Amino acid sequence: MIPAESGLLLINKPRGMASFGVISHLRRLTGIRRIGHAGTLDPFADGLLVTCLGRATAAVQFMESYDKTYRLVAEFGRATDTQDWTGQTIFSRDLTPAEREDLQRTDFASLRQAVQNLVGERQQTPPMFSAVKVAGRPLYQYARQGREVRRDSRSIRIYRAEIEDITLRETLRATMSIRCSKGTYIRTLADGLGSELGYGAHAARLSRLTCGPFDLSQALEPDQLQVWRDQCPDQSAFRGYLVQEGLLLPVDRAFAGFGTLQLTDPEAERLISGQELLLTEETWSQRIQVPGDVASAGPIAAFGRGRVIAAVRPVAVKADCIQIKPERVLVDLADFRQL
């Protein structure tokens, strides 16, 4: 069978802890060194962090394309160099009595319109306080030295931006739900809203609610994991507990929504060995299932004995056959034979 220490663990990352801090915590609890995660969360943010243990780390590259949903609390009247509440103030302005009256009289129409305008495809420049690398160094290293460096904008998409609540007390605050594509910096959206309205703004709170097919309601608290670990005699017993209770999810779950290809045992073993496959067009059409798109959209989850054994991609058509190349193998040959 697939090793018990291989799988996905959904964590509710607390505010104030870095994503790598979660990984370090899991390493101490489980004794597993090979642990990764899909989608970094800033220390000031909280919410869903999908972690991958053991061989499941091979799936991380295919999880980077996940869409995500966030709850953002934007506070207006102060912009910061980090675009969140932890940064240094670079602009501040109090609302005038007339502006307060106008916002209330119009039911915050200008703010609602600005949030609505977020929806769609746009170019976004990564903030200086981010892990994006320029000349081999993360941007935040330059930022800490007080240096501004050129960085390329990237295309992102906002699928939904909805206001959940607006309050106007000492400051103006808006709580909103945002569903977006990979690579979107939500705190940059907050900063942009402040600039558009002329008030300045920063992300006062940020929570990730979904990541691909996974939801925050499924996530585990780090403190609770510690309690369970303390009840187990050793790390091996704790890993067994996670499997027994269904808390360590199979890596197959990472490929929900992907196209699927069913393989025979010899075909699966060939792919696991790193070799390409040739399937007739008839066999291909009988085995392939691709939701809402053509098969060439890949990557595709290749199944053997009811489990995802590799991510593959069709690369060519040769003599009425589909040439399939393994992009990432997810299991060992010995483990596959024990399924």
C-alpha positions as CSV (number, residue, x, y, z in Angstrom):
1,M,0.0,0.0,0.0
2,I,1.0,3.7,-0.3
3,P,3.1,4.6,2.8
4,A,1.0,5.8,5.7
5,E,3.1,8.9,6.1
6,S,2.1,10.1,2.6
7,G,-0.9,12.4,2.2
8,L,-2.5,15.8,2.7
9,L,-3.1,17.5,6.0
10,L,-5.4,20.5,6.1
11,I,-4.3,23.1,8.7
12,N,-6.0,26.2,10.0
13,K,-2.9,28.4,10.2
14,P,-3.2,30.8,13.2
15,R,-2.4,34.5,12.8
16,G,1.2,35.3,13.8
17,M,2.6,32.0,12.6
18,A,4.6,31.8,9.3
19,S,3.7,29.0,6.9
20,F,7.1,27.5,7.4
21,G,6.3,27.6,11.2
22,V,3.4,25.2,10.4
23,I,5.8,22.9,8.5
24,S,8.3,22.9,11.4
25,H,5.5,22.1,13.8
26,L,4.3,19.1,11.7
27,R,7.9,17.8,11.4
28,R,8.2,17.8,15.2
29,L,4.8,16.0,15.6
30,T,5.2,13.4,12.9
31,G,8.9,12.9,12.5
32,I,8.5,13.3,8.7
33,R,11.1,15.7,7.2
34,R,9.6,15.8,3.7
35,I,6.7,18.2,4.1
36,G,5.6,21.0,1.8
37,H,2.5,23.2,1.4
38,A,0.4,24.7,-1.4
39,G,0.1,28.5,-1.3
40,T,2.0,30.5,1.3
41,L,0.1,32.5,3.9
42,D,1.7,35.7,5.3
43,P,2.3,35.6,9.1
44,F,-0.4,38.3,9.6
45,A,-3.0,36.1,7.8
46,D,-4.8,33.0,9.0
47,G,-6.9,30.2,7.5
48,L,-6.5,27.2,5.3
49,L,-3.0,25.9,4.6
50,V,-2.9,22.7,2.6
51,T,0.2,20.7,3.6
52,C,1.7,17.7,1.8
53,L,3.5,14.9,3.7
54,G,6.0,12.4,2.3
55,R,5.6,11.5,-1.3
56,A,2.5,13.7,-1.5
57,T,4.9,16.7,-1.8
58,A,5.2,15.6,-5.5
59,A,1.7,17.0,-6.0
60,V,2.5,20.5,-4.8
61,Q,3.4,21.7,-8.3
62,F,0.0,20.7,-9.6
63,M,-1.7,22.5,-6.6
64,E,-0.1,25.8,-7.4
65,S,-2.8,26.5,-10.0
66,Y,-5.7,26.3,-7.4
67,D,-8.1,29.2,-7.2
68,K,-8.6,30.5,-3.7
69,T,-11.2,32.3,-1.6
70,Y,-10.3,34.9,1.1
71,R,-12.1,37.0,3.6
72,L,-10.5,40.4,3.7
73,V,-11.0,43.2,6.2
74,A,-9.7,46.4,4.6
75,E,-9.2,49.4,6.9
76,F,-9.2,52.8,5.2
77,G,-7.4,55.9,6.2
78,R,-3.8,54.5,6.4
79,A,-1.6,52.9,3.7
80,T,1.5,51.0,4.8
81,D,4.7,49.8,3.1
82,T,3.7,46.2,3.5
83,Q,0.1,46.8,2.5
84,D,-1.1,45.2,5.8
85,W,-1.4,46.3,9.4
86,T,2.1,45.3,10.4
87,G,3.8,47.8,8.1
88,Q,5.0,51.4,8.5
89,T,2.6,54.1,7.6
90,I,3.4,55.8,4.3
91,F,0.1,57.7,3.9
92,S,-2.8,58.6,6.3
93,R,-5.8,60.7,6.1
94,D,-8.9,61.2,8.3
95,L,-12.3,61.3,6.6
96,T,-13.9,64.8,6.7
97,P,-17.3,65.2,8.3
98,A,-18.7,65.8,4.8
99,E,-17.2,62.6,3.5
100,R,-18.6,60.6,6.4
101,E,-22.0,62.1,5.8
102,D,-21.8,61.3,2.0
103,L,-20.7,57.7,2.6
104,Q,-23.6,57.1,5.0
105,R,-26.2,58.9,2.9
106,T,-25.3,56.9,-0.3
107,D,-24.9,53.6,1.6
108,F,-21.2,53.6,0.8
109,A,-21.9,53.6,-2.9
110,S,-18.4,54.6,-4.0
111,L,-16.8,51.8,-1.9
112,R,-19.3,49.2,-3.2
113,Q,-18.6,50.2,-6.7
114,A,-14.8,50.1,-6.2
115,V,-15.1,46.5,-4.8
116,Q,-17.4,45.5,-7.7
117,N,-14.8,46.9,-10.2
118,L,-12.2,44.4,-8.9
119,V,-14.0,41.5,-10.7
120,G,-12.3,40.5,-14.0
121,E,-8.8,40.0,-15.3
122,R,-6.1,42.5,-14.5
123,Q,-2.4,43.1,-14.2
124,Q,-1.0,43.1,-10.7
125,T,2.6,44.0,-9.6
126,P,3.8,41.9,-6.7
127,P,4.5,44.1,-3.6
128,M,8.0,44.7,-2.5
129,F,7.3,42.8,0.7
130,S,6.8,39.4,-1.0
131,A,8.7,36.2,-1.7
132,V,8.9,36.8,-5.4
133,K,12.5,36.6,-6.5
134,V,14.4,39.2,-8.5
135,A,18.1,38.3,-9.4
136,G,17.9,35.3,-7.1
137,R,16.7,37.2,-4.1
138,P,13.2,37.5,-2.6
139,L,11.8,41.0,-2.9
140,Y,11.4,41.4,0.9
141,Q,15.2,41.4,1.3
142,Y,15.4,44.4,-1.0
143,A,12.5,46.1,0.9
144,R,14.1,45.6,4.3
145,Q,17.2,47.4,2.9
146,G,14.9,50.3,1.8
147,R,15.5,49.5,-1.9
148,E,12.8,49.5,-4.6
149,V,13.5,47.2,-7.5
150,R,11.7,46.8,-10.8
151,R,9.4,43.8,-11.0
152,D,7.1,42.5,-13.7
153,S,3.4,42.6,-13.4
154,R,1.4,39.4,-13.8
155,S,-2.0,38.6,-15.0
156,I,-4.5,37.6,-12.3
157,R,-8.3,37.1,-12.3
158,I,-10.8,38.1,-9.7
159,Y,-13.9,35.8,-10.1
160,R,-15.9,37.3,-7.3
161,A,-15.6,40.3,-4.9
162,E,-18.5,40.8,-2.5
163,I,-18.9,43.1,0.5
164,E,-20.1,41.3,3.6
165,D,-20.1,44.2,6.0
166,I,-19.1,47.9,6.3
167,T,-18.6,49.9,9.5
168,L,-17.8,53.5,10.0
169,R,-16.6,54.4,13.5
170,E,-13.2,55.8,14.2
171,T,-12.2,54.4,10.8
172,L,-13.9,53.0,7.8
173,R,-13.7,49.2,7.5
174,A,-15.0,46.8,4.9
175,T,-15.2,43.1,5.2
176,M,-15.4,41.3,1.8
177,S,-15.2,37.9,0.3
178,I,-12.8,37.5,-2.7
179,R,-12.4,34.5,-5.0
180,C,-9.3,34.8,-7.2
181,S,-6.7,33.0,-9.3
182,K,-3.3,31.9,-8.2
183,G,-0.7,34.5,-7.6
184,T,-3.1,37.2,-6.4
185,Y,-1.9,39.4,-3.6
186,I,-5.0,40.3,-1.6
187,R,-3.3,43.0,0.5
188,T,-2.4,44.7,-2.8
189,L,-6.1,44.8,-3.7
190,A,-6.7,46.5,-0.4
191,D,-4.0,49.0,-1.0
192,G,-5.5,49.6,-4.5
193,L,-8.9,50.2,-3.1
194,G,-7.5,52.9,-0.8
195,S,-5.7,54.6,-3.7
196,E,-8.8,54.5,-5.9
197,L,-11.0,56.1,-3.2
198,G,-8.3,58.5,-2.1
199,Y,-8.4,57.4,1.6
200,G,-5.5,55.0,1.7
201,A,-6.1,51.5,3.0
202,H,-4.4,48.4,4.2
203,A,-5.3,44.8,5.0
204,A,-6.3,44.7,8.6
205,R,-7.2,41.0,8.6
206,L,-7.0,38.3,6.0
207,S,-8.3,34.7,6.2
208,R,-8.1,32.0,3.5
209,L,-11.4,30.1,3.2
210,T,-10.8,27.8,0.3
211,C,-7.8,26.4,-1.7
212,G,-8.8,24.5,-4.8
213,P,-11.2,21.7,-3.7
214,F,-10.4,22.1,0.0
215,D,-12.3,24.2,2.6
216,L,-11.4,25.8,5.9
217,S,-14.1,23.8,7.6
218,Q,-12.1,20.7,7.0
219,A,-8.9,22.1,8.5
220,L,-7.2,21.0,11.8
221,E,-5.9,23.3,14.6
222,P,-2.2,23.0,15.3
223,D,-3.0,23.0,19.1
224,Q,-5.4,20.1,18.6
225,L,-2.7,18.2,16.7
226,Q,-0.4,18.7,19.6
227,V,-3.0,17.3,22.0
228,W,-3.4,14.2,19.9
229,R,0.3,13.8,19.6
230,D,0.7,14.0,23.4
231,Q,-1.8,11.1,23.7
232,C,0.3,8.9,21.4
233,P,3.4,7.0,22.7
234,D,5.6,8.0,19.7
235,Q,5.6,9.7,16.3
236,S,4.8,6.5,14.5
237,A,1.7,5.9,16.6
238,F,0.6,9.5,15.9
239,R,1.0,9.0,12.1
240,G,-1.1,5.9,12.5
241,Y,-3.7,7.9,14.4
242,L,-4.0,10.5,11.6
243,V,-4.5,7.7,9.0
244,Q,-7.0,5.7,11.2
245,E,-9.1,8.8,11.8
246,G,-9.1,9.8,8.1
247,L,-7.3,13.1,8.9
248,L,-4.4,12.4,6.5
249,L,-6.1,12.6,3.1
250,P,-4.9,10.6,0.1
251,V,-2.9,12.5,-2.5
252,D,-5.7,11.7,-5.0
253,R,-7.7,14.5,-3.4
254,A,-5.2,17.0,-4.8
255,F,-6.3,16.1,-8.3
256,A,-10.1,16.8,-7.9
257,G,-11.3,18.4,-11.0
258,F,-8.4,17.2,-13.2
259,G,-8.8,15.0,-16.2
260,T,-8.4,11.3,-15.4
261,L,-6.9,8.4,-17.3
262,Q,-7.4,4.8,-16.3
263,L,-4.4,2.5,-16.8
264,T,-3.8,-1.2,-16.8
265,D,-1.1,-2.6,-14.4
266,P,1.6,-2.9,-17.1
267,E,0.8,0.6,-18.4
268,A,1.0,2.0,-14.8
269,E,4.3,0.3,-14.1
270,R,5.7,1.6,-17.3
271,L,4.8,5.2,-16.3
272,I,6.1,4.7,-12.7
273,S,9.4,3.6,-14.3
274,G,9.5,7.0,-16.1
275,Q,8.7,5.6,-19.5
276,E,6.3,7.1,-22.1
277,L,3.1,5.3,-23.2
278,L,1.5,4.9,-26.6
279,L,-2.3,4.4,-26.6
280,T,-4.4,4.0,-29.6
281,E,-6.9,6.8,-30.2
282,E,-9.7,4.3,-29.5
283,T,-8.2,3.2,-26.2
284,W,-7.5,6.8,-25.3
285,S,-11.1,7.9,-25.9
286,Q,-12.4,5.0,-23.8
287,R,-10.1,5.7,-20.9
288,I,-9.9,9.5,-20.7
289,Q,-12.3,11.8,-18.8
290,V,-11.7,15.5,-19.0
291,P,-14.2,17.8,-17.3
292,G,-15.3,20.6,-19.6
293,D,-12.3,20.7,-21.9
294,V,-10.2,18.8,-24.4
295,A,-7.7,16.2,-23.3
296,S,-4.7,18.3,-24.4
297,A,-5.5,20.8,-21.6
298,G,-3.5,18.6,-19.1
299,P,-1.9,17.7,-16.8
300,I,-4.0,14.6,-16.3
301,A,-4.2,12.3,-13.3
302,A,-3.3,8.8,-14.3
303,F,-5.0,6.1,-12.2
304,G,-3.8,2.6,-11.6
305,R,-5.5,0.1,-9.2
306,G,-7.9,2.9,-8.2
307,R,-5.2,5.4,-7.1
308,V,-3.5,8.3,-8.7
309,I,0.0,7.0,-9.6
310,A,1.3,9.9,-11.8
311,A,0.5,13.2,-13.4
312,V,0.8,12.8,-17.2
313,R,0.4,14.9,-20.3
314,P,-0.3,13.9,-23.9
315,V,2.5,15.3,-26.0
316,A,2.0,14.0,-29.6
317,V,-0.1,11.9,-31.9
318,K,2.0,9.2,-33.7
319,A,0.5,6.8,-36.2
320,D,-3.0,7.1,-34.8
321,C,-1.6,6.7,-31.2
322,I,-1.5,9.2,-28.4
323,Q,2.0,9.6,-26.9
324,I,1.8,10.1,-23.1
325,K,4.6,11.5,-21.0
326,P,4.8,11.2,-17.2
327,E,5.2,14.7,-15.7
328,R,5.5,13.6,-12.1
329,V,5.4,10.1,-10.6
330,L,3.6,9.9,-7.2
331,V,4.3,6.4,-6.1
332,D,7.2,3.9,-6.0
333,L,6.9,0.7,-8.0
334,A,7.1,-1.5,-4.9
335,D,4.3,0.5,-3.3
336,F,2.1,0.2,-6.4
337,R,2.5,-3.5,-6.5
338,Q,1.2,-3.7,-2.9
339,L,-2.0,-1.8,-3.6
